[in-house]
Amino acid sequence: MKDAARYVKVVEWSEEDQCFVGSAPGLVFGGCHGDDEMAVFAELCLIVDEAILLYRREGKPLPPPTSGRDFVNKMQCVA
C-alpha cells in the first residue's frame, strides 16, 4: 500500500466558491479546486504524493495517518 492511501482525501462542493474543493486534512494545508470533481480528486492525489515526497526529502516524519478512522460513518451521524 502506498503511504498516500493512509490519508483521507476530501472533495466537496463549495457554494461560496462555486467549485469543487479538494483537501487532505492533517497532511496538506490548502488544496486544490476546479469545476470537474474527478479532475480535482486526481489533482489532490498528486498533491498528496508530492507532499509525502517533500516530507521524505526534508527528513521529516509523516503526520499521523487519517485513514481508518471510519470518518464516513461518523459523518453520517452529523448529516
VMD Tcl script that builds the backbone (N, CA, C; Angstrom):
set m [mol new atoms 237]
animate dup $m
set s [atomselect $m all]
$s set {name element resname resid chain x y z} {
  {N N MET 1 A 0.850 -1.171 0.000}
  {CA C MET 1 A 0.000 0.000 0.000}
  {C C MET 1 A 0.899 1.238 0.000}
  {N N LYS 2 A 0.510 2.223 -0.817}
  {CA C LYS 2 A 1.239 3.487 -0.854}
  {C C LYS 2 A 0.929 4.289 0.405}
  {N N ASP 3 A 1.895 5.078 0.845}
  {CA C ASP 3 A 1.670 5.940 2.006}
  {C C ASP 3 A 0.502 6.896 1.771}
  {N N ALA 4 A 0.296 7.324 0.538}
  {CA C ALA 4 A -0.788 8.260 0.224}
  {C C ALA 4 A -2.152 7.684 0.602}
  {N N ALA 5 A -2.281 6.374 0.562}
  {CA C ALA 5 A -3.555 5.733 0.902}
  {C C ALA 5 A -3.873 5.850 2.388}
  {N N ARG 6 A -2.915 6.247 3.173}
  {CA C ARG 6 A -3.113 6.380 4.617}
  {C C ARG 6 A -3.743 7.728 5.004}
  {N N TYR 7 A -3.986 8.576 3.995}
  {CA C TYR 7 A -4.533 9.904 4.260}
  {C C TYR 7 A -5.871 10.102 3.563}
  {N N VAL 8 A -6.833 10.596 4.315}
  {CA C VAL 8 A -8.164 10.874 3.783}
  {C C VAL 8 A -8.059 12.020 2.795}
  {N N LYS 9 A -8.746 11.855 1.675}
  {CA C LYS 9 A -8.811 12.897 0.650}
  {C C LYS 9 A -10.275 13.281 0.492}
  {N N VAL 10 A -10.558 14.565 0.603}
  {CA C VAL 10 A -11.937 15.051 0.569}
  {C C VAL 10 A -12.109 16.003 -0.604}
  {N N VAL 11 A -13.138 15.738 -1.409}
  {CA C VAL 11 A -13.535 16.663 -2.472}
  {C C VAL 11 A -14.976 17.014 -2.202}
  {N N GLU 12 A -15.249 18.302 -2.065}
  {CA C GLU 12 A -16.608 18.733 -1.766}
  {C C GLU 12 A -16.949 19.984 -2.565}
  {N N TRP 13 A -18.233 20.188 -2.778}
  {CA C TRP 13 A -18.712 21.364 -3.478}
  {C C TRP 13 A -18.724 22.543 -2.516}
  {N N SER 14 A -18.204 23.684 -2.966}
  {CA C SER 14 A -18.222 24.901 -2.168}
  {C C SER 14 A -19.231 25.875 -2.784}
  {N N GLU 15 A -20.300 26.122 -2.044}
  {CA C GLU 15 A -21.286 27.104 -2.515}
  {C C GLU 15 A -20.639 28.479 -2.621}
  {N N GLU 16 A -19.812 28.806 -1.652}
  {CA C GLU 16 A -19.163 30.118 -1.629}
  {C C GLU 16 A -18.288 30.340 -2.857}
  {N N ASP 17 A -17.502 29.308 -3.222}
  {CA C ASP 17 A -16.572 29.433 -4.344}
  {C C ASP 17 A -17.163 28.975 -5.666}
  {N N GLN 18 A -18.310 28.277 -5.596}
  {CA C GLN 18 A -18.971 27.743 -6.787}
  {C C GLN 18 A -18.047 26.819 -7.588}
  {N N CYS 19 A -17.351 25.948 -6.850}
  {CA C CYS 19 A -16.498 24.955 -7.479}
  {C C CYS 19 A -16.235 23.827 -6.481}
  {N N PHE 20 A -15.615 22.762 -6.962}
  {CA C PHE 20 A -15.213 21.669 -6.089}
  {C C PHE 20 A -13.879 22.024 -5.441}
  {N N VAL 21 A -13.740 21.697 -4.162}
  {CA C VAL 21 A -12.528 21.977 -3.405}
  {C C VAL 21 A -12.001 20.662 -2.842}
  {N N GLY 22 A -10.715 20.407 -3.038}
  {CA C GLY 22 A -10.093 19.190 -2.535}
  {C C GLY 22 A -9.116 19.493 -1.426}
  {N N SER 23 A -9.100 18.639 -0.411}
  {CA C SER 23 A -8.171 18.819 0.707}
  {C C SER 23 A -7.786 17.459 1.280}
  {N N ALA 24 A -6.685 17.457 1.999}
  {CA C ALA 24 A -6.219 16.251 2.689}
  {C C ALA 24 A -5.902 16.660 4.124}
  {N N PRO 25 A -6.934 16.689 4.978}
  {CA C PRO 25 A -6.752 17.150 6.358}
  {C C PRO 25 A -5.626 16.391 7.071}
  {N N GLY 26 A -4.837 17.141 7.791}
  {CA C GLY 26 A -3.752 16.536 8.548}
  {C C GLY 26 A -2.457 16.399 7.785}
  {N N LEU 27 A -2.517 16.536 6.460}
  {CA C LEU 27 A -1.307 16.373 5.653}
  {C C LEU 27 A -0.987 17.630 4.860}
  {N N VAL 28 A -1.988 18.176 4.194}
  {CA C VAL 28 A -1.785 19.314 3.300}
  {C C VAL 28 A -2.658 20.475 3.767}
  {N N PHE 29 A -2.053 21.613 4.009}
  {CA C PHE 29 A -2.814 22.812 4.314}
  {C C PHE 29 A -3.115 23.480 2.984}
  {N N GLY 30 A -4.375 23.769 2.745}
  {CA C GLY 30 A -4.778 24.248 1.433}
  {C C GLY 30 A -5.239 23.062 0.620}
  {N N GLY 31 A -5.119 23.130 -0.668}
  {CA C GLY 31 A -5.559 22.030 -1.508}
  {C C GLY 31 A -5.656 22.470 -2.944}
  {N N CYS 32 A -6.750 22.090 -3.594}
  {CA C CYS 32 A -6.945 22.429 -4.988}
  {C C CYS 32 A -8.439 22.648 -5.239}
  {N N HIS 33 A -8.748 23.193 -6.398}
  {CA C HIS 33 A -10.145 23.451 -6.715}
  {C C HIS 33 A -10.354 23.430 -8.228}
  {N N GLY 34 A -11.624 23.289 -8.626}
  {CA C GLY 34 A -11.950 23.298 -10.046}
  {C C GLY 34 A -13.402 22.943 -10.284}
  {N N ASP 35 A -13.796 22.967 -11.546}
  {CA C ASP 35 A -15.184 22.703 -11.931}
  {C C ASP 35 A -15.505 21.220 -12.099}
  {N N ASP 36 A -14.486 20.394 -12.268}
  {CA C ASP 36 A -14.677 18.965 -12.528}
  {C C ASP 36 A -14.271 18.166 -11.286}
  {N N GLU 37 A -15.234 17.511 -10.667}
  {CA C GLU 37 A -14.993 16.774 -9.415}
  {C C GLU 37 A -13.886 15.734 -9.561}
  {N N MET 38 A -13.928 14.966 -10.639}
  {CA C MET 38 A -12.928 13.910 -10.839}
  {C C MET 38 A -11.534 14.495 -11.070}
  {N N ALA 39 A -11.465 15.593 -11.793}
  {CA C ALA 39 A -10.172 16.238 -12.046}
  {C C ALA 39 A -9.596 16.800 -10.743}
  {N N VAL 40 A -10.451 17.350 -9.901}
  {CA C VAL 40 A -9.986 17.866 -8.607}
  {C C VAL 40 A -9.447 16.721 -7.762}
  {N N PHE 41 A -10.137 15.580 -7.762}
  {CA C PHE 41 A -9.653 14.439 -6.987}
  {C C PHE 41 A -8.304 13.953 -7.516}
  {N N ALA 42 A -8.165 13.872 -8.835}
  {CA C ALA 42 A -6.898 13.427 -9.429}
  {C C ALA 42 A -5.763 14.381 -9.056}
  {N N GLU 43 A -6.038 15.687 -9.114}
  {CA C GLU 43 A -5.026 16.678 -8.733}
  {C C GLU 43 A -4.683 16.553 -7.249}
  {N N LEU 44 A -5.692 16.333 -6.427}
  {CA C LEU 44 A -5.468 16.172 -4.991}
  {C C LEU 44 A -4.568 14.969 -4.711}
  {N N CYS 45 A -4.792 13.879 -5.418}
  {CA C CYS 45 A -3.950 12.688 -5.234}
  {C C CYS 45 A -2.496 12.999 -5.572}
  {N N LEU 46 A -2.269 13.776 -6.624}
  {CA C LEU 46 A -0.903 14.178 -6.978}
  {C C LEU 46 A -0.293 15.065 -5.894}
  {N N ILE 47 A -1.090 15.986 -5.364}
  {CA C ILE 47 A -0.616 16.876 -4.312}
  {C C ILE 47 A -0.219 16.077 -3.070}
  {N N VAL 48 A -1.016 15.082 -2.721}
  {CA C VAL 48 A -0.699 14.236 -1.561}
  {C C VAL 48 A 0.609 13.483 -1.805}
  {N N ASP 49 A 0.773 12.910 -2.985}
  {CA C ASP 49 A 2.024 12.215 -3.318}
  {C C ASP 49 A 3.219 13.159 -3.209}
  {N N GLU 50 A 3.069 14.377 -3.738}
  {CA C GLU 50 A 4.161 15.353 -3.700}
  {C C GLU 50 A 4.465 15.787 -2.267}
  {N N ALA 51 A 3.442 15.952 -1.459}
  {CA C ALA 51 A 3.655 16.341 -0.058}
  {C C ALA 51 A 4.446 15.272 0.678}
  {N N ILE 52 A 4.114 14.021 0.435}
  {CA C ILE 52 A 4.830 12.915 1.076}
  {C C ILE 52 A 6.292 12.900 0.630}
  {N N LEU 53 A 6.524 13.134 -0.661}
  {CA C LEU 53 A 7.906 13.206 -1.156}
  {C C LEU 53 A 8.681 14.334 -0.484}
  {N N LEU 54 A 8.044 15.482 -0.296}
  {CA C LEU 54 A 8.710 16.612 0.361}
  {C C LEU 54 A 9.059 16.286 1.808}
  {N N TYR 55 A 8.134 15.640 2.512}
  {CA C TYR 55 A 8.434 15.231 3.892}
  {C C TYR 55 A 9.674 14.342 3.908}
  {N N ARG 56 A 9.717 13.391 2.987}
  {CA C ARG 56 A 10.847 12.450 2.950}
  {C C ARG 56 A 12.155 13.154 2.604}
  {N N ARG 57 A 12.124 14.030 1.597}
  {CA C ARG 57 A 13.339 14.746 1.193}
  {C C ARG 57 A 13.896 15.593 2.323}
  {N N GLU 58 A 12.990 16.171 3.108}
  {CA C GLU 58 A 13.413 17.028 4.211}
  {C C GLU 58 A 13.722 16.233 5.480}
  {N N GLY 59 A 13.548 14.916 5.429}
  {CA C GLY 59 A 13.841 14.066 6.570}
  {C C GLY 59 A 12.864 14.222 7.715}
  {N N LYS 60 A 11.677 14.724 7.411}
  {CA C LYS 60 A 10.655 14.922 8.447}
  {C C LYS 60 A 9.748 13.699 8.526}
  {N N PRO 61 A 9.280 13.363 9.717}
  {CA C PRO 61 A 8.321 12.257 9.825}
  {C C PRO 61 A 6.974 12.667 9.242}
  {N N LEU 62 A 6.293 11.711 8.663}
  {CA C LEU 62 A 4.961 11.981 8.127}
  {C C LEU 62 A 3.982 12.225 9.275}
  {N N PRO 63 A 3.000 13.090 9.044}
  {CA C PRO 63 A 1.960 13.280 10.062}
  {C C PRO 63 A 1.212 11.968 10.300}
  {N N PRO 64 A 0.532 11.841 11.420}
  {CA C PRO 64 A -0.233 10.622 11.677}
  {C C PRO 64 A -1.268 10.382 10.566}
  {N N PRO 65 A -1.453 9.132 10.160}
  {CA C PRO 65 A -2.444 8.819 9.133}
  {C C PRO 65 A -3.852 9.251 9.562}
  {N N THR 66 A -4.657 9.595 8.577}
  {CA C THR 66 A -6.043 9.974 8.861}
  {C C THR 66 A -7.033 8.938 8.343}
  {N N SER 67 A -6.571 7.963 7.582}
  {CA C SER 67 A -7.485 6.921 7.107}
  {C C SER 67 A -7.700 5.886 8.208}
  {N N GLY 68 A -8.738 5.086 8.052}
  {CA C GLY 68 A -9.020 4.034 9.014}
  {C C GLY 68 A -9.702 4.512 10.272}
  {N N ARG 69 A -10.205 5.713 10.236}
  {CA C ARG 69 A -10.880 6.258 11.422}
  {C C ARG 69 A -12.394 6.267 11.260}
  {N N ASP 70 A -12.873 5.619 10.212}
  {CA C ASP 70 A -14.314 5.461 9.974}
  {C C ASP 70 A -15.030 6.811 9.856}
  {N N PHE 71 A -14.374 7.766 9.172}
  {CA C PHE 71 A -14.956 9.093 9.001}
  {C C PHE 71 A -16.316 9.054 8.314}
  {N N VAL 72 A -16.477 8.157 7.338}
  {CA C VAL 72 A -17.725 8.118 6.574}
  {C C VAL 72 A -18.919 7.857 7.496}
  {N N ASN 73 A -18.823 6.845 8.337}
  {CA C ASN 73 A -19.939 6.550 9.227}
  {C C ASN 73 A -20.117 7.617 10.291}
  {N N LYS 74 A -19.037 8.222 10.743}
  {CA C LYS 74 A -19.154 9.295 11.728}
  {C C LYS 74 A -19.817 10.523 11.117}
  {N N MET 75 A -19.528 10.797 9.847}
  {CA C MET 75 A -20.122 11.949 9.179}
  {C C MET 75 A -21.620 11.739 8.929}
  {N N GLN 76 A -22.040 10.507 8.760}
  {CA C GLN 76 A -23.462 10.229 8.549}
  {C C GLN 76 A -24.279 10.659 9.754}
  {N N CYS 77 A -23.704 10.581 10.930}
  {CA C CYS 77 A -24.409 10.987 12.143}
  {C C CYS 77 A -24.610 12.501 12.186}
  {N N VAL 78 A -23.745 13.236 11.529}
  {CA C VAL 78 A -23.820 14.690 11.524}
  {C C VAL 78 A -24.838 15.163 10.501}
  {N N ALA 79 A -24.907 14.481 9.384}
  {CA C ALA 79 A -25.769 14.894 8.261}
  {C C ALA 79 A -27.240 14.735 8.580}
}
mol reanalyze $m
mol bondsrecalc $m
mol representation Tube
mol addrep $m
